Each structure stands twice: as C-alpha cells, then as structure tokens.
Amino acid sequence: MFAAVSATWKLLLTLTLLGAIVGSMTVRAPREPVERAELRRLVVVAIGLYLLGTIASLADHGILAGTVYAAGILVCSLAVWLSRGMKRDDGPDGESDGGPPGDERPPSGPDGTPSFDWDEFERELASWSERSRVGAH
C-alpha cells in the first residue's frame, strides 16, 4: 500500500514540475514587463533552493531535498515565464544594447500603416550580390 502511495506522489510531482516547465515556455507572456531586479531575485532564490537541496541531499534527507529541489524548479519556471514579458532589445538598465534588432516593426507611413522602402532594399540587395566571393571559382 505504501509503495502505491509513494509512486502516486512521485507521478504527481513529476507531472506538476513538467507542467510548470512547459507552461513557462508556452503560456502567453505577461502583458506588463517585470523589472530585471525582480527577476534576478527570483533566480537567486531558485539557486538558494538548489543549494539547500544539495545540503539536504548530502545530509541524507531525501524527501526534504526533493521537496526543496521541486520548489527551486517552480521558482525558476516562474522566472522564465515572467522574463518573457520583457522587451528583448533592453539592456540591463532598460537601454538598448546596440545588438541586432529584435522584432522591430517597419516605420509607419503617414496613415499609420507600416511602410517599407523597397528601393533601398533593392539597392542593398544589388550591392550585396555584387560583392566579391572569397574562395569561389
């Protein structure tokens, strides 16, 4: 009887953790961005829980270690989900990092619809296709 209850709890815990991990990547991102400092705190808490779980494991407290590890995974999953609400082009202080553009929209035309400069695109494409190819015969 005890083995069946133990297996049921393990299965329930596994499904909960798997659901949290998958949910953190697939559930719609939060509408409002979360401060980076808040996300850092969550990650520090998750790392602290992992360290506490390690100490419990070394002290031969398996159930406590598993519970603390599970809590760390849940906190880390929450941090992943919350981080999805952030702007990708923001640097550590909310400034643009100067890296490659993310999901930028083209500039709007006078009527508010997105516009695209096809002439400039064709000029850049022509200059790119006329470049000298290194190693080509």
C-alpha positions in Angstrom: 0.0 0.0 0.0 2.8 2.4 0.9 4.6 1.8 -2.4 1.5 2.7 -4.4 1.1 6.0 -2.4 4.7 6.8 -2.9 4.5 6.1 -6.6 1.4 8.2 -6.9 3.1 11.2 -5.2 6.2 10.8 -7.4 4.0 10.8 -10.5 2.0 13.8 -9.3 5.2 15.7 -8.5 6.7 14.8 -11.9 3.6 16.0 -13.8 3.5 19.2 -11.7 7.1 20.0 -12.5 6.7 19.1 -16.1 3.6 21.2 -16.4 5.4 24.2 -14.8 8.4 23.9 -17.1 6.3 23.5 -20.3 3.8 26.2 -19.1 6.6 28.7 -18.5 7.5 28.4 -22.2 4.1 28.1 -23.8 1.6 30.1 -21.7 1.0 33.6 -23.0 3.7 36.0 -21.8 2.7 38.6 -19.2 1.3 41.9 -20.6 3.4 44.1 -18.4 7.2 43.7 -18.3 8.8 42.8 -15.0 11.7 44.6 -13.5 15.1 42.9 -14.1 15.9 43.3 -10.4 12.8 41.2 -9.6 13.8 38.5 -12.0 17.3 38.4 -10.5 15.8 38.0 -7.1 13.8 35.0 -8.3 16.8 33.4 -9.8 18.8 34.0 -6.6 16.0 32.3 -4.6 16.0 29.4 -7.1 19.8 29.0 -6.7 19.5 29.2 -3.0 16.8 26.5 -3.0 19.1 24.3 -5.2 21.9 24.8 -2.7 19.7 24.0 0.2 18.5 20.9 -1.6 22.1 19.9 -2.1 22.8 20.2 1.6 19.7 18.2 2.4 20.9 15.5 -0.1 24.3 15.4 1.5 22.7 15.1 5.0 20.7 12.1 3.7 17.3 13.8 3.9 16.0 12.6 0.5 12.3 13.7 0.9 13.3 17.2 2.1 15.9 17.5 -0.7 13.3 16.5 -3.3 10.8 19.0 -2.0 13.3 21.8 -1.9 14.5 21.0 -5.4 10.9 20.9 -6.7 10.4 24.4 -5.1 13.5 25.7 -6.9 12.3 24.3 -10.2 8.9 26.0 -9.7 10.5 29.3 -8.8 12.8 29.1 -11.8 9.8 28.3 -14.1 8.1 31.4 -12.7 11.1 33.5 -13.5 11.3 32.1 -17.1 7.6 32.9 -17.7 7.9 36.4 -16.2 11.0 37.1 -18.3 9.0 36.5 -21.5 7.2 39.8 -20.8 10.4 41.9 -21.2 11.4 43.8 -24.2 14.2 41.9 -25.9 16.1 45.0 -27.0 16.5 46.3 -23.5 19.9 46.2 -21.8 20.5 45.7 -18.1 19.3 49.2 -17.3 16.4 49.3 -19.8 18.6 50.8 -22.5 19.1 49.4 -26.0 22.1 47.2 -26.1 23.1 48.1 -29.7 22.8 44.5 -30.7 20.9 43.1 -33.7 17.3 44.3 -33.9 14.6 42.1 -32.5 11.0 42.1 -33.5 11.0 45.6 -34.8 8.1 46.8 -36.9 8.8 48.9 -40.1 8.3 52.6 -39.7 4.7 53.7 -40.1 3.5 55.7 -43.1 1.5 58.9 -42.8 -1.7 56.9 -42.5 -0.3 54.7 -39.7 0.1 51.6 -41.8 3.6 50.0 -41.9 5.7 51.1 -44.9 8.8 49.7 -46.4 11.4 51.3 -48.6 11.6 48.8 -51.5 14.1 51.0 -53.5 16.6 51.0 -50.6 16.1 47.2 -50.2 16.8 46.6 -53.9 20.0 48.8 -53.8 21.3 46.9 -50.7 20.5 43.6 -52.3 22.3 44.6 -55.5 25.4 45.7 -53.7 25.3 42.5 -51.6 25.0 40.3 -54.6 27.9 42.1 -56.5 30.4 41.6 -53.6 33.5 39.5 -54.3 33.2 36.0 -53.1 36.2 34.6 -51.2 37.1 31.1 -52.3 34.6 31.0 -55.2 35.9 29.8 -58.6 
